[in-house]
Amino acid sequence: MEKVRVDKDKLVNLLKNEPLIEHEFSLPMIADSFWDSKGGALYYGTGLCNSHAITIGMPFDILAMVLVAEKLRSALGLSKVFHHIADTHALCNLPESHAAILQKAAEIETVMNKVVQKLGLSHFVILRSSSFDSSLEYAAFMRQVDTQNGDNRNGEYAQRELADMLWYQVKHGVVIKLGWAASDFSFDERWYDDKFVRYFGKSLSFVYTKAGRAFNRKTRVAPYIAIAEEDRIILRDGEPVEEKFNRATQHLRGDVVNGAANYFAAICRLYERLVHHPLDKGSVPQKVQQIIDHIFE
Protein backbone atom coordinates (compact mmCIF):
# COMPACT_ATOMS: atom_id res chain seq x y z
CA MET A 1 0.00 0.00 0.00
CA GLU A 2 1.35 3.42 -0.93
CA LYS A 3 2.36 5.60 2.00
CA VAL A 4 0.63 8.96 2.09
CA ARG A 5 2.05 12.33 2.98
CA VAL A 6 1.58 13.63 6.49
CA ASP A 7 -1.64 15.54 7.11
CA LYS A 8 -0.43 18.84 8.59
CA ASP A 9 -3.70 19.71 10.31
CA LYS A 10 -3.87 16.24 11.84
CA LEU A 11 -0.43 16.55 13.40
CA VAL A 12 -0.98 20.11 14.61
CA ASN A 13 -4.25 19.09 16.28
CA LEU A 14 -2.60 16.06 17.85
CA LEU A 15 0.23 18.14 19.31
CA LYS A 16 -2.14 20.82 20.63
CA ASN A 17 -4.74 18.48 22.11
CA GLU A 18 -2.61 15.84 23.82
CA PRO A 19 -2.13 16.95 27.47
CA LEU A 20 1.21 15.13 27.77
CA ILE A 21 2.79 17.12 24.89
CA GLU A 22 4.45 20.54 25.20
CA HIS A 23 3.00 21.82 21.93
CA GLU A 24 4.45 25.32 22.21
CA PHE A 25 7.95 23.84 22.12
CA SER A 26 7.09 21.12 19.61
CA LEU A 27 5.32 22.97 16.79
CA PRO A 28 8.27 25.25 15.88
CA MET A 29 10.53 22.18 15.73
CA ILE A 30 8.65 20.35 12.97
CA ALA A 31 10.90 20.39 9.90
CA ASP A 32 9.46 21.77 6.66
CA SER A 33 10.56 18.59 4.90
CA PHE A 34 8.45 16.51 7.29
CA TRP A 35 5.20 17.51 5.59
CA ASP A 36 6.35 15.86 2.37
CA SER A 37 7.74 12.74 4.05
CA LYS A 38 6.17 9.35 3.56
CA GLY A 39 6.53 7.04 6.51
CA GLY A 40 9.72 6.78 8.51
CA ALA A 41 10.33 6.01 12.17
CA LEU A 42 10.52 7.71 15.56
CA TYR A 43 13.03 7.39 18.37
CA TYR A 44 13.55 8.62 21.89
CA GLY A 45 16.46 8.11 24.25
CA THR A 46 16.56 7.40 27.97
CA GLY A 47 19.57 8.13 30.16
CA LEU A 48 20.82 6.10 33.11
CA CYS A 49 22.37 8.79 35.28
CA ASN A 50 22.91 12.47 35.89
CA SER A 51 26.31 14.01 36.56
CA HIS A 52 26.72 12.34 39.96
CA ALA A 53 24.38 9.35 40.41
CA ILE A 54 22.86 6.35 38.64
CA THR A 55 19.09 6.02 38.39
CA ILE A 56 17.50 3.71 40.96
CA GLY A 57 15.07 2.43 38.35
CA MET A 58 12.78 3.41 35.50
CA PRO A 59 10.13 5.91 36.63
CA PHE A 60 6.46 5.34 35.83
CA ASP A 61 6.71 8.69 34.02
CA ILE A 62 8.45 7.01 31.08
CA LEU A 63 4.99 5.83 30.01
CA ALA A 64 4.28 9.42 28.96
CA MET A 65 7.01 9.11 26.33
CA VAL A 66 6.12 5.53 25.43
CA LEU A 67 2.43 6.26 24.92
CA VAL A 68 2.95 9.56 23.11
CA ALA A 69 5.43 7.77 20.83
CA GLU A 70 2.84 5.12 20.02
CA LYS A 71 0.15 7.75 19.46
CA LEU A 72 2.39 9.60 17.00
CA ARG A 73 3.43 6.37 15.28
CA SER A 74 -0.15 5.25 14.77
CA ALA A 75 -1.51 8.65 13.72
CA LEU A 76 1.31 9.40 11.27
CA GLY A 77 1.73 5.91 9.81
CA LEU A 78 5.31 5.51 11.04
CA SER A 79 6.93 2.10 10.81
CA LYS A 80 8.74 1.76 14.15
CA VAL A 81 9.53 3.34 17.48
CA PHE A 82 13.08 2.94 18.79
CA HIS A 83 13.65 3.16 22.53
CA HIS A 84 17.33 4.02 22.92
CA ILE A 85 19.03 3.19 26.23
CA ALA A 86 22.10 5.43 26.53
CA ASP A 87 24.40 3.11 28.45
CA THR A 88 27.68 4.19 26.80
CA HIS A 89 26.76 7.83 27.46
CA ALA A 90 26.42 7.11 31.19
CA LEU A 91 30.00 5.84 31.23
CA CYS A 92 31.10 9.30 30.07
CA ASN A 93 29.57 10.82 33.20
CA LEU A 94 30.54 8.11 35.68
CA PRO A 95 33.44 6.07 34.26
CA GLU A 96 34.29 4.72 37.71
CA SER A 97 30.83 3.04 37.87
CA HIS A 98 31.28 0.85 34.77
CA ALA A 99 29.93 -2.41 36.24
CA ALA A 100 27.00 -0.72 38.01
CA ILE A 101 25.98 1.14 34.85
CA LEU A 102 26.00 -2.00 32.72
CA GLN A 103 23.98 -3.82 35.37
CA LYS A 104 21.46 -0.96 35.49
CA ALA A 105 21.24 -0.88 31.68
CA ALA A 106 20.38 -4.58 31.63
CA GLU A 107 17.75 -4.00 34.35
CA ILE A 108 16.16 -1.12 32.45
CA GLU A 109 16.17 -3.12 29.21
CA THR A 110 14.33 -5.95 30.98
CA VAL A 111 11.73 -3.55 32.39
CA MET A 112 11.14 -1.89 29.03
CA ASN A 113 10.77 -5.25 27.31
CA LYS A 114 8.05 -6.07 29.86
CA VAL A 115 6.35 -2.74 29.12
CA VAL A 116 6.43 -3.33 25.37
CA GLN A 117 5.14 -6.89 25.73
CA LYS A 118 2.35 -6.17 28.22
CA LEU A 119 1.16 -3.04 26.39
CA GLY A 120 1.15 -4.85 23.05
CA LEU A 121 3.54 -2.39 21.40
CA SER A 122 4.59 -4.59 18.51
CA HIS A 123 6.29 -1.77 16.58
CA PHE A 124 8.74 -0.92 19.39
CA VAL A 125 12.43 -1.86 19.33
CA ILE A 126 14.59 -1.57 22.46
CA LEU A 127 18.24 -0.79 21.68
CA ARG A 128 21.23 -0.11 23.92
CA SER A 129 23.79 2.32 22.53
CA SER A 130 26.55 -0.18 23.28
CA SER A 131 24.98 -2.56 20.75
CA PHE A 132 26.03 -0.35 17.83
CA ASP A 133 28.22 2.58 18.88
CA SER A 134 31.51 0.71 18.54
CA SER A 135 30.89 0.32 14.79
CA LEU A 136 32.87 2.15 12.12
CA GLU A 137 29.66 3.79 10.90
CA TYR A 138 28.93 5.28 14.30
CA ALA A 139 32.54 6.45 14.61
CA ALA A 140 32.05 8.33 11.34
CA PHE A 141 29.01 10.11 12.79
CA MET A 142 31.04 10.99 15.89
CA ARG A 143 33.67 12.57 13.63
CA GLN A 144 30.97 14.56 11.84
CA VAL A 145 29.81 16.00 15.16
CA ASP A 146 33.39 16.65 16.26
CA THR A 147 34.11 18.55 13.04
CA GLN A 148 31.04 20.74 13.49
CA ASN A 149 31.73 21.24 17.18
CA GLY A 150 35.24 22.60 16.68
CA ASP A 151 37.01 22.09 19.99
CA ASN A 152 34.42 19.56 21.26
CA ARG A 153 33.78 21.93 24.15
CA ASN A 154 30.56 20.20 25.14
CA GLY A 155 32.17 16.85 25.95
CA GLU A 156 31.74 13.29 24.77
CA TYR A 157 28.23 12.92 26.24
CA ALA A 158 26.88 15.74 24.07
CA GLN A 159 28.85 14.47 21.10
CA ARG A 160 27.18 11.07 21.43
CA GLU A 161 23.72 12.63 21.77
CA LEU A 162 24.14 14.32 18.39
CA ALA A 163 25.76 11.27 16.78
CA ASP A 164 22.75 9.22 17.92
CA MET A 165 20.44 11.52 16.00
CA LEU A 166 22.50 11.08 12.84
CA TRP A 167 22.64 7.31 13.37
CA TYR A 168 18.89 6.86 13.76
CA GLN A 169 18.15 9.26 10.92
CA VAL A 170 20.49 7.56 8.44
CA LYS A 171 20.36 3.91 9.58
CA HIS A 172 16.69 3.62 10.58
CA GLY A 173 14.90 6.33 8.63
CA VAL A 174 13.91 8.25 11.75
CA VAL A 175 12.00 11.47 11.01
CA ILE A 176 10.93 12.40 14.56
CA LYS A 177 12.95 12.51 17.76
CA LEU A 178 10.78 12.55 20.87
CA GLY A 179 12.12 14.23 24.00
CA TRP A 180 10.93 16.15 27.04
CA ALA A 181 10.99 19.83 27.92
CA ALA A 182 9.88 22.23 30.64
CA SER A 183 9.68 26.02 30.62
CA ASP A 184 11.42 26.28 33.99
CA PHE A 185 14.44 24.21 32.87
CA SER A 186 17.57 25.78 31.41
CA PHE A 187 18.85 22.32 30.42
CA ASP A 188 16.44 19.77 28.98
CA GLU A 189 16.56 17.86 25.67
CA ARG A 190 16.08 21.06 23.67
CA TRP A 191 19.72 21.90 24.45
CA TYR A 192 20.94 18.95 22.35
CA ASP A 193 18.26 19.33 19.69
CA ASP A 194 19.07 22.99 19.11
CA LYS A 195 22.72 22.07 18.57
CA PHE A 196 21.75 19.40 16.06
CA VAL A 197 19.72 21.93 14.07
CA ARG A 198 22.56 24.44 14.25
CA TYR A 199 25.14 21.93 12.99
CA PHE A 200 23.11 19.82 10.54
CA GLY A 201 20.06 21.89 9.63
CA LYS A 202 16.42 21.18 10.37
CA SER A 203 16.34 17.73 8.82
CA LEU A 204 14.78 16.05 11.87
CA SER A 205 11.57 17.01 13.62
CA PHE A 206 11.41 17.23 17.41
CA VAL A 207 8.40 16.68 19.67
CA TYR A 208 8.47 17.18 23.45
CA THR A 209 6.48 15.59 26.24
CA LYS A 210 6.00 17.29 29.57
CA ALA A 211 8.60 16.76 32.31
CA GLY A 212 8.19 13.93 34.79
CA ARG A 213 7.06 14.50 38.37
CA ALA A 214 8.80 13.98 41.70
CA PHE A 215 7.34 14.26 45.18
CA ASN A 216 10.01 16.53 46.59
CA ARG A 217 11.33 20.09 46.32
CA LYS A 218 12.32 19.64 42.68
CA THR A 219 8.92 18.66 41.33
CA ARG A 220 9.66 18.62 37.56
CA VAL A 221 12.30 16.14 36.48
CA ALA A 222 13.47 13.99 33.58
CA PRO A 223 10.84 11.29 32.97
CA TYR A 224 13.42 8.47 32.70
CA ILE A 225 15.90 9.03 35.56
CA ALA A 226 15.09 8.66 39.25
CA ILE A 227 17.88 9.64 41.64
CA ALA A 228 17.79 8.26 45.20
CA GLU A 229 16.98 11.61 46.82
CA GLU A 230 13.93 12.07 44.57
CA ASP A 231 10.61 10.57 45.65
CA ARG A 232 9.38 8.96 42.43
CA ILE A 233 6.88 6.35 41.32
CA ILE A 234 9.04 3.53 39.92
CA LEU A 235 8.14 0.82 37.41
CA ARG A 236 8.82 -2.23 39.58
CA ASP A 237 6.96 -5.11 41.13
CA GLY A 238 5.40 -4.20 44.46
CA GLU A 239 5.76 -0.43 44.09
CA PRO A 240 3.69 1.21 46.90
CA VAL A 241 2.01 3.92 44.83
CA GLU A 242 -0.70 5.01 47.25
CA GLU A 243 1.77 5.16 50.13
CA LYS A 244 3.97 7.54 48.15
CA PHE A 245 1.01 9.74 47.23
CA ASN A 246 -0.11 9.85 50.85
CA ARG A 247 3.37 10.80 52.02
CA ALA A 248 3.50 13.56 49.41
CA THR A 249 0.13 14.89 50.55
CA GLN A 250 1.51 15.28 54.07
CA HIS A 251 4.60 17.34 53.25
CA LEU A 252 3.98 19.08 49.89
CA ARG A 253 1.71 21.94 48.89
CA GLY A 254 -1.67 20.92 47.54
CA ASP A 255 -1.04 22.43 44.11
CA VAL A 256 2.16 20.38 43.74
CA VAL A 257 0.38 17.12 44.57
CA ASN A 258 -2.55 18.03 42.33
CA GLY A 259 -0.18 18.84 39.47
CA ALA A 260 1.46 15.43 39.80
CA ALA A 261 -1.95 13.74 40.03
CA ASN A 262 -3.11 15.48 36.84
CA TYR A 263 0.07 14.39 35.05
CA PHE A 264 -0.33 10.75 36.09
CA ALA A 265 -4.06 10.88 35.27
CA ALA A 266 -3.19 11.95 31.71
CA ILE A 267 -0.89 8.94 31.41
CA CYS A 268 -3.68 6.66 32.66
CA ARG A 269 -6.18 8.09 30.14
CA LEU A 270 -3.81 7.65 27.21
CA TYR A 271 -2.97 4.14 28.42
CA GLU A 272 -6.65 3.18 28.35
CA ARG A 273 -7.17 4.67 24.88
CA LEU A 274 -4.12 3.09 23.25
CA VAL A 275 -3.67 -0.18 25.12
CA HIS A 276 -7.39 -1.02 25.31
CA HIS A 277 -6.88 -2.34 28.83
CA PRO A 278 -9.63 -0.66 30.89
CA LEU A 279 -8.74 0.37 34.42
CA ASP A 280 -11.11 -0.07 37.33
CA LYS A 281 -12.73 3.07 38.69
CA GLY A 282 -10.78 4.62 41.52
CA SER A 283 -8.30 7.31 42.46
CA VAL A 284 -5.29 8.24 40.34
CA PRO A 285 -2.88 6.32 42.63
CA GLN A 286 -5.11 3.25 42.34
CA LYS A 287 -5.09 3.47 38.53
CA VAL A 288 -1.31 3.93 38.43
CA GLN A 289 -1.01 0.87 40.68
CA GLN A 290 -3.20 -1.15 38.29
CA ILE A 291 -0.95 -0.30 35.35
CA ILE A 292 2.21 -1.25 37.24
CA ASP A 293 0.62 -4.47 38.49
CA HIS A 294 -0.47 -5.34 34.93
CA ILE A 295 3.08 -4.86 33.62
CA PHE A 296 4.61 -7.11 36.27
CA GLU A 297 1.88 -9.73 36.71
Buried (B, 14 or more C-beta within 10 A) or exposed (E): EEEEEBBEEEBBEBBEEBBBBBBEBBBEBBBEEBEEBEBBBBBBBBBBBBEEBBBBBBBBBBBBBBBBBBBBBEBBBBBBBBBBBBBBBBBBBBEEBEEBBBEBBEBBBEBBEBBBEBBEBEBBBBBBBBBBBEEEEBEEBBEBBBEBBEEBEBEBBBBBBBBBBBBBBEBBBBBBBBBBBBEEBEEBBBBBBEBBBEBBEBBBBBBBBBBBBBBBEEBBBBBBBBBEEBBBBBBBEEBEBBEBBEEBBEEBEEEBBEBBBEBBBBBBBBBBEBBEEEBEEEEBBBBBBBBBEBBBE
